[in-house]
Amino acid sequence: MTSLDPATPADFDPRRKFIRVVETRPDGMVEFEFAVGEPGLFVEMVMPAAEFRQFCQDQGVTPTQGALPEAAAGTQDHEWDWSLRAAREKHFRHEP
């Protein structure tokens, strides 16, 4: 019998949860990245500040500021080193 669960690294711990605040907007919305087990694999989320604080409490995380370290240009990791926010800012906002 085979397992349907993919192999996971030994240091992967789904009890560890990470939040990185990207921006607190003037309209009171908080843009952030949320990760479970691995800080480099995250989802991008936006929610009102009060709900964000409750989400952090419910998930047992402490918000942090600043981007994750970028992978070196030309490496395979660099090819995966992007976010929807970065793509939007670089590609859609600066096109002629």
C-alpha positions as CSV (number, residue, x, y, z in Angstrom):
1,M,0.0,0.0,0.0
2,T,1.4,3.5,-0.9
3,S,0.8,6.7,1.0
4,L,-0.9,9.6,-0.6
5,D,1.1,12.0,1.5
6,P,4.1,13.4,-0.2
7,A,7.5,13.1,1.5
8,T,8.3,16.1,3.8
9,P,11.6,17.3,5.1
10,A,12.4,16.2,8.7
11,D,12.4,19.9,9.9
12,F,8.9,20.6,8.5
13,D,6.6,21.2,11.4
14,P,2.9,22.1,10.6
15,R,2.6,23.5,14.1
16,R,4.9,26.4,13.2
17,K,3.1,29.3,11.6
18,F,4.6,32.4,10.1
19,I,3.2,35.8,9.1
20,R,5.0,38.5,7.3
21,V,3.3,41.9,7.1
22,V,3.8,43.3,3.6
23,E,1.8,46.5,4.0
24,T,-0.7,48.2,6.3
25,R,-2.8,50.3,3.9
26,P,-4.3,53.7,4.6
27,D,-7.8,52.1,4.3
28,G,-7.1,49.8,7.3
29,M,-6.4,46.7,5.3
30,V,-3.4,44.6,6.1
31,E,-1.6,42.7,3.3
32,F,0.4,39.8,4.5
33,E,2.0,36.4,3.7
34,F,0.9,33.4,5.8
35,A,2.9,30.1,5.9
36,V,2.5,26.9,7.8
37,G,5.6,24.8,8.5
38,E,7.9,26.5,6.0
39,P,8.2,30.3,5.8
40,G,9.2,30.3,2.1
41,L,6.0,28.6,1.0
42,F,3.2,31.0,1.7
43,V,-0.2,32.4,0.6
44,E,-0.8,36.1,0.1
45,M,-3.7,37.5,2.1
46,V,-5.5,40.8,2.8
47,M,-7.9,41.5,5.6
48,P,-9.1,44.3,7.8
49,A,-6.7,45.1,10.8
50,A,-9.1,43.9,13.5
51,E,-9.6,40.5,11.7
52,F,-5.9,40.3,11.0
53,R,-5.1,40.7,14.8
54,Q,-7.7,38.0,15.6
55,F,-6.3,35.7,12.8
56,C,-2.8,36.1,14.3
57,Q,-4.1,35.2,17.8
58,D,-6.1,32.2,16.5
59,Q,-3.1,30.9,14.5
60,G,-0.6,31.5,17.3
61,V,1.8,33.7,15.2
62,T,3.6,36.9,15.7
63,P,3.6,39.3,12.8
64,T,6.9,40.3,11.3
65,Q,8.0,43.0,8.8
66,G,10.2,42.8,5.7
67,A,10.6,40.4,2.8
68,L,12.1,37.0,2.9
69,P,15.8,36.8,1.7
70,E,15.9,36.6,-2.1
71,A,17.7,33.7,-3.8
72,A,20.7,34.5,-5.9
73,A,20.0,35.5,-9.5
74,G,20.6,32.7,-12.0
75,T,19.9,29.9,-9.5
76,Q,17.0,27.4,-9.8
77,D,15.6,28.8,-6.5
78,H,15.5,32.3,-8.0
79,E,13.1,31.1,-10.6
80,W,10.6,30.4,-7.9
81,D,11.4,33.5,-5.9
82,W,8.4,35.7,-6.6
83,S,5.0,36.6,-5.3
84,L,1.8,37.8,-7.0
85,R,2.4,41.3,-5.4
86,A,5.9,41.5,-7.0
87,A,4.6,40.3,-10.3
88,R,1.9,42.9,-10.3
89,E,4.2,45.7,-9.3
90,K,6.9,44.8,-11.9
91,H,4.9,43.7,-14.8
92,F,1.5,45.3,-14.8
93,R,2.2,48.8,-13.3
94,H,5.2,49.6,-15.5
95,E,4.1,48.5,-18.9
96,P,3.8,51.3,-21.5
